[in-house]
Amino acid sequence: MKLLQYAFCLSCAAAAVCGCACGNSEKASDGTHAEQSALIDMSSVILLDVRSPEEYASGYLQGALNIPHDQIGAEIAAVAPDKSARIILYCRSGRRANTALETMRAMGYTNVSNYGGLEDAQERLGLPVVTE
């Protein structure tokens, strides 16, 4: 019984640490923290790099599409017609990804997350950086 209690306490502690480690960069549409990256099936995610084409060409996460943040309103529907699709955004620091996220939410997209900068997104998703 003590072993079971110990295991439960450890799992609670791990959950608390993971919850604190996710920071403010990823929020679900309702403002709560979305699921951890380890639980994400990347085959059902649209990964968007919202940096400039030049920045994208210098290195991007495997599988990421490039739509610059200032073009997201005009181009997102062609990539994600389903406004409930799971979309992860990143840029260099997270600022442009946040701008894109706000634009998309105003357009009715409900399942969009900002994963911050390229390095942050790489760490969270475990994807390699592709260089051209």
C-alpha positions in Angstrom: 0.0 0.0 0.0 2.9 2.4 0.8 4.4 1.7 -2.5 1.1 2.6 -4.3 0.9 5.8 -2.3 4.5 6.6 -3.1 3.9 6.0 -6.8 0.9 8.2 -6.7 2.8 11.0 -5.0 5.6 10.8 -7.6 3.1 11.0 -10.5 1.4 14.0 -8.9 4.8 15.7 -8.4 5.8 15.0 -12.0 2.5 16.4 -13.3 3.0 19.5 -11.2 6.5 20.0 -12.6 5.4 19.4 -16.2 2.5 21.9 -15.7 4.9 24.6 -14.4 7.5 23.9 -17.1 5.1 24.6 -20.0 5.1 28.4 -19.3 2.7 30.8 -20.9 3.6 30.2 -24.5 1.0 27.4 -25.1 -2.5 28.1 -24.2 -5.6 26.3 -25.5 -8.4 28.3 -27.0 -10.1 28.5 -23.6 -7.0 29.9 -22.0 -5.9 26.7 -20.2 -2.7 24.9 -20.9 -3.1 22.5 -23.8 -1.7 18.9 -23.7 2.0 18.2 -23.4 3.9 17.7 -26.6 4.6 14.1 -25.7 0.9 13.4 -26.1 0.6 15.1 -29.5 0.1 13.0 -32.6 2.1 15.1 -35.1 0.3 13.5 -38.0 -2.8 15.3 -37.1 -1.1 18.7 -36.4 -0.5 21.6 -38.8 2.9 23.0 -37.9 3.4 26.6 -39.0 6.6 28.6 -39.0 5.5 32.3 -39.2 8.9 33.8 -39.8 10.0 35.4 -43.1 10.8 33.1 -46.0 14.5 34.0 -45.6 14.4 32.9 -41.9 12.6 29.8 -42.8 15.2 28.9 -45.5 17.9 29.2 -42.9 16.4 26.3 -40.8 12.9 25.1 -39.9 11.3 22.3 -38.0 10.7 19.1 -40.1 7.2 19.2 -41.4 6.6 22.9 -40.9 5.0 25.0 -43.5 5.9 28.7 -43.9 3.3 31.4 -43.7 4.8 34.7 -42.5 2.8 36.2 -39.7 1.7 39.2 -41.7 0.2 37.0 -44.4 -1.6 34.5 -42.1 -5.0 36.1 -42.5 -4.9 35.8 -46.3 -3.3 32.3 -46.5 -4.4 30.2 -43.6 -7.7 29.1 -45.1 -5.8 27.4 -48.0 -3.7 25.4 -45.5 -6.3 24.8 -42.7 -9.9 25.1 -44.0 -11.1 23.3 -40.8 -11.1 26.0 -38.1 -11.0 23.3 -35.4 -7.8 21.8 -36.8 -4.8 21.5 -34.3 -2.3 24.1 -35.3 1.0 24.9 -33.7 2.8 28.1 -34.4 6.4 29.2 -33.9 8.7 32.0 -35.0 12.1 33.3 -33.6 11.0 34.4 -30.1 7.2 33.8 -30.0 6.1 37.4 -30.5 5.1 37.0 -34.2 3.6 33.6 -33.4 1.4 35.3 -30.9 0.4 37.9 -33.4 -0.6 35.1 -35.9 -2.4 33.3 -33.1 -4.5 36.4 -32.3 -5.3 36.9 -36.0 -6.4 33.2 -36.3 -8.6 33.4 -33.2 -10.3 36.5 -34.6 -11.0 34.5 -37.8 -12.6 31.7 -35.7 -9.7 29.2 -35.4 -10.2 27.4 -32.0 -7.3 25.0 -31.6 -4.1 27.1 -32.1 -1.1 27.1 -29.9 2.0 29.3 -29.8 5.1 27.2 -29.1 7.4 30.3 -28.9 10.7 30.3 -30.8 12.3 27.8 -33.1 14.5 26.3 -30.3 11.6 26.2 -27.8 9.3 24.4 -30.4 12.1 22.0 -31.3 12.7 21.1 -27.7 9.0 20.6 -27.0 8.2 18.6 -30.1 11.4 16.7 -30.5 11.6 17.4 -34.2 14.8 18.0 -36.1 15.7 21.3 -37.8 15.9 21.1 -41.5 18.4 23.4 -43.3 18.3 24.0 -47.0 
